[in-house]
Amino acid sequence: MEQAAVLKTALANTARLVEGISDEHWDASTPCSRWNVRQLVNHTAGVMANFRNGARNETVAGDPDEFDLGPDPAATFAALSAGNVAAWNERGELDSIVKLGDNEFPGAVAITINMLDAYVHGWDIAQATGQDARLDPDLCVNLLGFSQQAIPPAPREGDRFHAVVPVSDGADAVDQLLGYLGRQP
């Protein structure tokens, strides 16, 4: 399944960034104003756990904001990433509905949301910890197209997405994606 291979690449990048978090950065602020680095990583892992369970037709793991990676966050995050990819590979198809609590998505939409959330939060982690996010421009093109279809540019209320940040006409796909999702590239 091509999407699972792309998901594997996206999650590996975020797992690399989680592994690169030094002790002094866990309490640092992030571009996601409601979360510090630890809270953001726990949230990202919790979302992955829920999508893993959804891919397996199991009940959600719980509130992503209450997920706890425990004493070895990098190892737990890496294992969870591998389990997430394995669940989508085991599913083998993306046509049927994936249930996530009260939400239902076509499988192709669910795996893309899974990928988008983890990949862009990887960028947030990189910004907060001084790492190179190394986002792939081709993947960002695909995620931008999906985002523009799934997430309206306005109004954006609540804490899910900030307002679109304008980028220059010649901005690359990475900056376009980040700007569309309310991040300052």
NUVEXDO-61180 format. One line per field, with one value per residue: z, x, y negated of N, C-alpha, C in turn; residue in one letter; residue number from 1. Coordinates in nm, 3 decimals, padded with zeros to 5 digits. Each point is the difference from the previous one (the first is absolute). Layout:
BEGIN
n_pz = Z, ...;
n_px = X, ...;
n_py = Y, ...;
ca_pz = Z, ...;
ca_px = X, ...;
ca_py = Y, ...;
c_pz = Z, ...;
c_px = X, ...;
c_py = Y, ...;
residu = A, ...;
num = NUM, ...;
***
This chain:
BEGIN
n_pz = 00.000, -00.101, 00.042, 00.031, -00.119, -00.050, 00.062, -00.038, -00.116, 00.000, 00.048, -00.089, -00.079, 00.036, -00.013, -00.111, -00.020, 00.032, -00.071, -00.078, 00.072, 00.039, 00.114, -00.038, -00.105, 00.085, 00.072, -00.112, -00.030, -00.065, -00.132, 00.063, 00.013, -00.022, -00.070, 00.102, -00.010, 00.130, 00.023, -00.085, 00.051, 00.124, -00.036, -00.063, 00.105, 00.077, -00.088, -00.002, 00.132, -00.006, -00.088, 00.076, 00.108, -00.058, -00.041, 00.127, -00.021, 00.079, 00.127, 00.007, 00.000, -00.034, 00.092, -00.121, 00.057, 00.027, -00.123, 00.052, -00.051, 00.126, 00.066, -00.110, -00.007, -00.028, 00.089, 00.089, -00.037, -00.005, 00.112, 00.050, -00.052, 00.040, 00.116, -00.013, -00.052, 00.096, 00.079, -00.063, 00.012, 00.124, 00.007, -00.069, 00.045, -00.085, -00.046, 00.100, 00.081, 00.050, 00.113, 00.040, 00.093, 00.011, -00.041, -00.125, -00.056, -00.130, -00.020, -00.126, 00.050, 00.067, -00.093, -00.082, 00.073, 00.015, -00.128, -00.037, 00.094, -00.020, -00.130, 00.006, 00.090, -00.090, -00.092, 00.070, 00.011, -00.129, -00.020, 00.085, -00.073, -00.100, -00.045, -00.096, -00.034, -00.100, -00.017, -00.053, -00.097, -00.052, 00.120, 00.015, -00.127, 00.026, 00.110, -00.077, -00.106, 00.083, 00.059, -00.121, -00.017, 00.103, -00.007, 00.032, -00.090, 00.010, 00.107, 00.076, 00.065, 00.125, 00.043, -00.098, -00.062, -00.011, -00.014, -00.127, -00.007, -00.053, -00.113, -00.040, -00.115, 00.020, 00.108, 00.058, -00.034, 00.058, -00.046, -00.116, 00.026, 00.048, -00.099, -00.083, 00.071, -00.032, -00.065, 00.071, -00.133;
n_px = 00.085, -00.015, -00.123, 00.001, 00.057, -00.087, -00.101, 00.058, 00.018, -00.126, -00.044, 00.081, -00.040, -00.126, 00.013, 00.064, -00.098, -00.088, 00.070, -00.007, -00.109, 00.068, 00.056, 00.079, -00.037, -00.015, 00.042, 00.071, -00.028, -00.113, 00.002, -00.030, -00.052, -00.088, 00.108, 00.069, 00.130, 00.007, -00.080, 00.075, 00.112, -00.047, -00.043, 00.113, 00.060, -00.077, 00.021, 00.130, -00.008, -00.071, 00.084, 00.097, -00.068, -00.021, 00.127, 00.004, -00.085, 00.086, -00.041, -00.025, 00.125, -00.062, -00.014, 00.034, -00.069, -00.055, 00.049, 00.065, 00.110, -00.016, 00.085, -00.031, -00.032, 00.128, 00.032, -00.081, 00.043, 00.123, -00.025, -00.056, 00.101, 00.083, -00.063, 00.010, 00.121, 00.033, -00.071, 00.055, 00.120, -00.032, -00.046, 00.104, -00.101, -00.035, -00.081, 00.013, -00.101, 00.071, -00.029, -00.013, -00.046, -00.046, 00.126, -00.041, 00.099, -00.003, 00.042, -00.016, -00.111, -00.037, 00.056, -00.063, -00.109, 00.012, 00.030, -00.100, -00.076, 00.049, -00.012, -00.112, -00.048, 00.054, -00.054, -00.114, 00.025, 00.029, -00.104, -00.066, 00.064, -00.012, -00.086, 00.059, -00.115, 00.074, -00.095, -00.058, 00.051, 00.031, 00.034, 00.067, 00.034, 00.014, 00.069, 00.060, 00.003, 00.034, 00.091, 00.029, -00.014, 00.074, 00.082, -00.114, 00.030, -00.132, -00.065, 00.098, -00.088, 00.018, 00.048, -00.076, -00.038, 00.114, -00.018, -00.036, 00.126, -00.013, 00.028, 00.122, -00.024, 00.128, -00.078, 00.091, -00.019, 00.118, 00.045, -00.046, 00.044, 00.117, 00.009, -00.040, 00.086, 00.027, 00.104, 00.091, 00.005;
n_py = 00.118, -00.079, -00.028, 00.129, 00.013, -00.087, 00.062, 00.111, -00.058, -00.043, 00.116, 00.055, -00.099, 00.013, 00.131, -00.034, -00.085, 00.093, 00.086, -00.106, 00.021, -00.106, 00.040, -00.100, 00.074, 00.097, -00.103, -00.003, -00.125, 00.015, 00.012, 00.112, -00.120, 00.093, 00.035, 00.052, 00.021, 00.026, -00.103, -00.068, 00.052, -00.017, -00.120, -00.023, 00.054, -00.076, -00.097, 00.029, 00.010, -00.112, -00.054, 00.044, -00.035, -00.120, 00.004, 00.037, -00.098, -00.061, -00.002, -00.131, -00.038, -00.112, -00.095, -00.046, -00.099, 00.117, 00.018, 00.102, -00.052, -00.033, 00.083, 00.068, -00.130, -00.010, 00.093, -00.056, -00.122, 00.047, 00.066, -00.108, -00.068, 00.095, -00.003, -00.131, 00.004, 00.086, -00.079, -00.104, 00.057, 00.034, -00.124, -00.042, -00.068, -00.095, 00.094, 00.084, -00.014, -00.100, 00.065, -00.126, 00.080, -00.125, -00.004, -00.017, 00.069, -00.028, 00.123, -00.040, -00.050, 00.108, 00.075, -00.083, 00.001, 00.131, 00.004, -00.078, 00.055, 00.121, -00.017, -00.071, 00.085, 00.079, -00.079, 00.007, 00.129, 00.004, -00.079, 00.077, 00.090, -00.087, 00.091, 00.066, -00.054, -00.041, -00.089, 00.105, -00.076, 00.119, 00.044, -00.113, 00.023, 00.129, -00.029, -00.090, 00.080, 00.096, -00.076, -00.043, 00.130, 00.037, -00.103, -00.058, -00.093, -00.010, -00.025, -00.034, 00.065, -00.029, 00.116, 00.041, -00.110, -00.062, -00.130, 00.008, 00.039, -00.122, 00.061, -00.020, -00.062, -00.020, 00.001, 00.079, 00.126, 00.010, -00.118, 00.041, 00.123, -00.040, -00.089, 00.095, 00.070, -00.127, 00.050, -00.062, 00.018;
ca_pz = 00.000, -00.016, 00.107, 00.123, -00.016, 00.021, 00.144, 00.069, -00.017, 00.079, 00.142, 00.031, 00.016, 00.129, 00.104, 00.004, 00.072, 00.142, 00.053, 00.012, 00.106, 00.117, 00.128, 00.030, -00.091, 00.022, 00.052, -00.086, -00.072, -00.140, -00.082, 00.044, 00.126, 00.116, 00.041, 00.000, -00.083, 00.052, -00.027, -00.144, -00.038, 00.052, -00.085, -00.130, 00.021, 00.026, -00.128, -00.073, 00.064, -00.040, -00.140, -00.004, 00.041, -00.104, -00.113, 00.041, 00.038, 00.145, 00.060, 00.014, 00.118, 00.101, -00.031, -00.034, 00.090, 00.124, -00.030, 00.069, -00.060, 00.104, 00.031, -00.118, -00.106, -00.137, -00.031, -00.006, -00.120, -00.114, -00.002, -00.038, -00.143, -00.071, 00.017, -00.081, -00.139, -00.009, 00.000, -00.133, -00.092, 00.028, -00.054, -00.141, -00.092, 00.052, -00.050, 00.102, 00.102, 00.123, 00.109, 00.108, 00.093, -00.069, -00.135, -00.101, -00.118, -00.094, 00.037, -00.064, 00.072, 00.134, -00.001, -00.033, 00.123, 00.087, -00.051, 00.010, 00.140, 00.052, -00.077, 00.028, 00.139, -00.002, -00.026, 00.124, 00.093, -00.049, 00.030, 00.145, 00.053, -00.078, -00.093, -00.140, -00.022, -00.123, -00.064, -00.141, -00.082, -00.072, 00.096, 00.036, -00.110, 00.019, 00.122, -00.023, -00.078, 00.090, 00.100, -00.063, -00.022, 00.125, 00.104, -00.062, 00.034, 00.101, 00.124, 00.080, 00.139, 00.093, 00.011, -00.094, -00.099, -00.001, -00.130, -00.104, -00.003, -00.141, -00.042, -00.130, -00.116, -00.040, 00.115, -00.029, 00.053, 00.145, 00.057, -00.032, 00.092, 00.134, 00.003, -00.009, 00.129, 00.103, 00.059, -00.060, -00.057;
ca_px = -00.085, 00.086, -00.023, 00.065, 00.144, 00.019, -00.021, 00.121, 00.103, -00.040, 00.012, 00.143, 00.058, -00.043, 00.068, 00.138, -00.003, -00.027, 00.125, 00.097, -00.035, 00.088, -00.071, -00.039, -00.104, -00.132, -00.095, 00.004, -00.123, -00.005, -00.090, -00.137, 00.006, -00.059, 00.083, 00.145, 00.051, -00.049, -00.144, -00.018, 00.041, -00.103, -00.118, 00.028, -00.002, -00.138, -00.071, 00.046, -00.059, -00.140, -00.007, 00.041, -00.117, -00.101, 00.039, -00.025, -00.141, -00.009, -00.041, 00.110, 00.085, -00.037, 00.025, 00.142, 00.068, 00.029, 00.094, 00.128, 00.104, 00.076, 00.137, 00.086, -00.091, 00.048, -00.021, -00.143, -00.050, 00.046, -00.078, -00.136, 00.005, 00.007, -00.130, -00.095, 00.021, -00.039, -00.147, -00.049, 00.039, -00.088, -00.132, 00.018, -00.087, -00.035, -00.132, -00.104, -00.007, 00.078, -00.070, 00.082, -00.101, -00.122, 00.035, 00.022, 00.069, 00.049, 00.136, 00.101, 00.000, 00.053, 00.145, 00.061, -00.008, 00.102, 00.130, 00.008, 00.014, 00.133, 00.106, 00.007, 00.042, 00.145, 00.056, -00.017, 00.102, 00.129, 00.009, 00.013, 00.122, 00.116, 00.041, -00.036, -00.120, 00.021, -00.125, 00.015, -00.087, -00.101, -00.102, -00.070, -00.093, -00.117, -00.069, -00.060, -00.121, -00.099, -00.038, -00.083, -00.132, -00.061, 00.001, -00.032, 00.096, -00.060, 00.060, 00.072, -00.027, 00.044, 00.145, 00.049, 00.087, 00.006, -00.029, 00.100, 00.111, 00.036, 00.138, 00.027, -00.048, 00.099, 00.033, 00.002, -00.114, 00.012, -00.048, -00.142, -00.074, 00.009, -00.081, -00.141, -00.040, 00.007, 00.134, 00.090, 00.113;
ca_py = -00.118, -00.117, -00.097, 00.046, -00.025, -00.144, -00.021, 00.049, -00.104, -00.117, 00.031, 00.017, -00.132, -00.053, 00.080, -00.050, -00.127, 00.031, 00.055, -00.109, -00.096, 00.008, -00.014, -00.138, -00.048, 00.061, -00.098, -00.118, -00.033, 00.045, -00.081, 00.031, -00.074, 00.068, 00.113, -00.001, 00.110, 00.129, 00.010, 00.016, 00.136, 00.091, -00.017, 00.060, 00.145, 00.040, 00.000, 00.119, 00.118, 00.007, 00.041, 00.141, 00.078, -00.013, 00.085, 00.139, 00.010, 00.008, -00.127, -00.094, 00.020, -00.100, -00.140, -00.016, -00.092, 00.070, 00.107, -00.018, 00.084, 00.067, -00.042, -00.001, -00.046, 00.026, 00.142, 00.025, -00.064, 00.080, 00.124, -00.037, -00.031, 00.128, 00.065, -00.075, 00.041, 00.142, 00.008, -00.037, 00.108, 00.114, -00.034, 00.035, -00.074, -00.132, -00.035, 00.009, -00.105, 00.012, -00.067, -00.055, -00.049, -00.042, -00.044, 00.103, -00.050, 00.101, 00.039, -00.085, -00.127, 00.026, 00.018, -00.129, -00.081, 00.060, -00.045, -00.145, -00.038, 00.036, -00.063, -00.143, -00.015, 00.019, -00.133, -00.076, 00.051, -00.049, -00.143, -00.020, 00.064, -00.041, 00.104, -00.015, 00.083, 00.078, 00.040, 00.035, -00.085, 00.077, 00.039, -00.124, -00.030, 00.085, -00.037, -00.131, 00.022, 00.060, -00.100, -00.102, 00.059, 00.045, -00.103, -00.128, -00.105, -00.089, -00.047, 00.099, -00.033, 00.102, 00.020, 00.100, -00.063, -00.146, -00.058, 00.023, -00.097, -00.021, 00.025, -00.063, 00.075, 00.100, 00.085, 00.143, 00.077, 00.010, -00.126, -00.013, 00.087, -00.056, -00.121, 00.034, 00.057, -00.101, -00.009, -00.098, 00.077;
c_pz = 00.000, 00.114, 00.130, -00.009, 00.020, 00.147, 00.079, -00.007, 00.086, 00.149, 00.041, 00.021, 00.136, 00.114, 00.014, 00.081, 00.149, 00.065, 00.025, 00.109, 00.119, 00.126, 00.025, -00.087, 00.031, 00.050, -00.084, -00.068, -00.146, -00.082, 00.031, 00.142, 00.121, 00.054, 00.008, -00.079, 00.048, -00.031, -00.148, -00.046, 00.051, -00.084, -00.135, 00.009, 00.024, -00.126, -00.082, 00.057, -00.041, -00.146, -00.018, 00.035, -00.103, -00.120, 00.029, 00.038, 00.150, 00.053, 00.017, 00.131, 00.111, -00.049, -00.029, 00.096, 00.135, -00.020, 00.069, -00.057, 00.103, 00.009, -00.119, -00.121, -00.141, -00.039, -00.013, -00.127, -00.124, -00.013, -00.043, -00.149, -00.083, 00.008, -00.083, -00.147, -00.020, -00.008, -00.137, -00.103, 00.018, -00.058, -00.149, -00.099, 00.066, -00.045, 00.109, 00.105, 00.120, 00.106, 00.106, 00.100, -00.076, -00.143, -00.091, -00.123, -00.098, 00.034, -00.060, 00.067, 00.138, 00.001, -00.031, 00.119, 00.098, -00.037, 00.020, 00.144, 00.050, -00.072, 00.034, 00.147, 00.014, -00.026, 00.125, 00.102, -00.040, 00.034, 00.147, 00.055, -00.081, -00.096, -00.143, -00.028, -00.121, -00.062, -00.150, -00.085, -00.074, 00.092, 00.039, -00.109, 00.019, 00.123, -00.012, -00.078, 00.085, 00.098, -00.059, -00.030, 00.132, 00.104, -00.066, 00.042, 00.106, 00.013, 00.072, 00.146, 00.089, -00.006, -00.100, -00.100, 00.018, -00.140, -00.098, 00.007, -00.147, -00.024, -00.138, -00.114, -00.040, 00.112, -00.041, 00.071, 00.151, 00.064, -00.029, 00.095, 00.139, 00.014, -00.003, 00.134, 00.117, 00.071, -00.075, -00.055, 00.022;
c_px = 00.089, -00.016, 00.068, 00.151, 00.031, -00.018, 00.124, 00.112, -00.031, 00.019, 00.145, 00.066, -00.039, 00.065, 00.146, 00.007, -00.028, 00.127, 00.104, -00.032, 00.093, -00.080, -00.049, -00.114, -00.139, -00.105, -00.005, -00.135, 00.014, -00.084, -00.148, -00.013, -00.059, 00.086, 00.147, 00.045, -00.054, -00.148, -00.027, 00.037, -00.102, -00.126, 00.019, -00.002, -00.142, -00.085, 00.042, -00.062, -00.147, -00.015, 00.044, -00.120, -00.111, 00.031, -00.026, -00.146, -00.018, -00.046, 00.122, 00.075, -00.034, 00.028, 00.149, 00.076, 00.033, 00.097, 00.133, 00.101, 00.090, 00.144, 00.096, -00.083, 00.046, -00.024, -00.148, -00.059, 00.039, -00.080, -00.144, -00.008, 00.001, -00.133, -00.109, 00.011, -00.044, -00.152, -00.057, 00.038, -00.090, -00.139, -00.003, -00.089, -00.041, -00.139, -00.106, 00.016, 00.087, -00.072, 00.100, -00.096, -00.127, 00.025, 00.022, 00.062, 00.022, 00.146, 00.107, 00.009, 00.064, 00.152, 00.070, -00.007, 00.107, 00.138, 00.019, 00.026, 00.141, 00.111, 00.015, 00.035, 00.150, 00.071, -00.009, 00.107, 00.137, 00.018, 00.027, 00.134, 00.125, 00.051, -00.042, -00.116, 00.014, -00.131, 00.022, -00.096, -00.109, -00.114, -00.082, -00.098, -00.129, -00.080, -00.066, -00.130, -00.112, -00.051, -00.094, -00.141, -00.072, -00.016, -00.031, 00.099, -00.054, -00.147, 00.070, -00.013, 00.048, 00.150, 00.054, 00.099, -00.004, -00.035, 00.112, 00.104, 00.039, 00.149, 00.018, -00.048, 00.096, 00.038, -00.003, -00.117, 00.004, -00.058, -00.149, -00.085, -00.002, -00.086, -00.149, -00.052, 00.023, 00.133, 00.083, 00.122, 00.134;
c_py = -00.124, -00.099, 00.042, -00.021, -00.148, -00.034, 00.043, -00.105, -00.122, 00.025, 00.020, -00.135, -00.059, 00.077, -00.044, -00.129, 00.020, 00.055, -00.110, -00.102, 00.021, -00.031, -00.142, -00.052, 00.053, -00.098, -00.127, -00.024, 00.044, -00.098, 00.026, -00.053, 00.073, 00.113, -00.035, 00.123, 00.135, 00.020, 00.022, 00.140, 00.101, -00.007, 00.070, 00.152, 00.050, 00.003, 00.122, 00.128, 00.015, 00.044, 00.144, 00.087, -00.007, 00.087, 00.147, 00.025, 00.024, -00.136, -00.090, 00.024, -00.098, -00.140, -00.019, -00.090, 00.064, 00.116, -00.031, 00.099, 00.067, -00.046, -00.004, -00.043, 00.034, 00.146, 00.032, -00.059, 00.081, 00.130, -00.028, -00.034, 00.128, 00.074, -00.067, 00.043, 00.145, 00.014, -00.036, 00.106, 00.121, -00.024, 00.027, -00.074, -00.131, -00.045, -00.002, -00.110, 00.036, -00.081, -00.042, -00.064, -00.032, -00.045, 00.119, -00.065, 00.114, 00.030, -00.090, -00.136, 00.019, 00.013, -00.133, -00.095, 00.046, -00.053, -00.150, -00.043, 00.027, -00.077, -00.147, -00.024, 00.031, -00.132, -00.086, 00.039, -00.054, -00.148, -00.024, 00.049, -00.033, 00.106, -00.036, 00.095, 00.091, 00.050, 00.017, -00.084, 00.076, 00.043, -00.124, -00.043, 00.080, -00.040, -00.137, 00.015, 00.059, -00.106, -00.104, 00.053, 00.027, -00.110, -00.135, -00.109, -00.097, 00.040, 00.115, -00.040, 00.114, 00.017, 00.101, -00.059, -00.150, -00.048, 00.031, -00.111, -00.017, 00.028, -00.062, 00.090, 00.111, 00.096, 00.147, 00.069, 00.011, -00.126, -00.020, 00.085, -00.059, -00.126, 00.030, 00.054, -00.096, -00.010, -00.103, 00.074, -00.069;
residu = M, E, Q, A, A, V, L, K, T, A, L, A, N, T, A, R, L, V, E, G, I, S, D, E, H, W, D, A, S, T, P, C, S, R, W, N, V, R, Q, L, V, N, H, T, A, G, V, M, A, N, F, R, N, G, A, R, N, E, T, V, A, G, D, P, D, E, F, D, L, G, P, D, P, A, A, T, F, A, A, L, S, A, G, N, V, A, A, W, N, E, R, G, E, L, D, S, I, V, K, L, G, D, N, E, F, P, G, A, V, A, I, T, I, N, M, L, D, A, Y, V, H, G, W, D, I, A, Q, A, T, G, Q, D, A, R, L, D, P, D, L, C, V, N, L, L, G, F, S, Q, Q, A, I, P, P, A, P, R, E, G, D, R, F, H, A, V, V, P, V, S, D, G, A, D, A, V, D, Q, L, L, G, Y, L, G, R, Q, P;
num = 1, 2, 3, 4, 5, 6, 7, 8, 9, 10, 11, 12, 13, 14, 15, 16, 17, 18, 19, 20, 21, 22, 23, 24, 25, 26, 27, 28, 29, 30, 31, 32, 33, 34, 35, 36, 37, 38, 39, 40, 41, 42, 43, 44, 45, 46, 47, 48, 49, 50, 51, 52, 53, 54, 55, 56, 57, 58, 59, 60, 61, 62, 63, 64, 65, 66, 67, 68, 69, 70, 71, 72, 73, 74, 75, 76, 77, 78, 79, 80, 81, 82, 83, 84, 85, 86, 87, 88, 89, 90, 91, 92, 93, 94, 95, 96, 97, 98, 99, 100, 101, 102, 103, 104, 105, 106, 107, 108, 109, 110, 111, 112, 113, 114, 115, 116, 117, 118, 119, 120, 121, 122, 123, 124, 125, 126, 127, 128, 129, 130, 131, 132, 133, 134, 135, 136, 137, 138, 139, 140, 141, 142, 143, 144, 145, 146, 147, 148, 149, 150, 151, 152, 153, 154, 155, 156, 157, 158, 159, 160, 161, 162, 163, 164, 165, 166, 167, 168, 169, 170, 171, 172, 173, 174, 175, 176, 177, 178, 179, 180, 181, 182, 183, 184, 185;
***
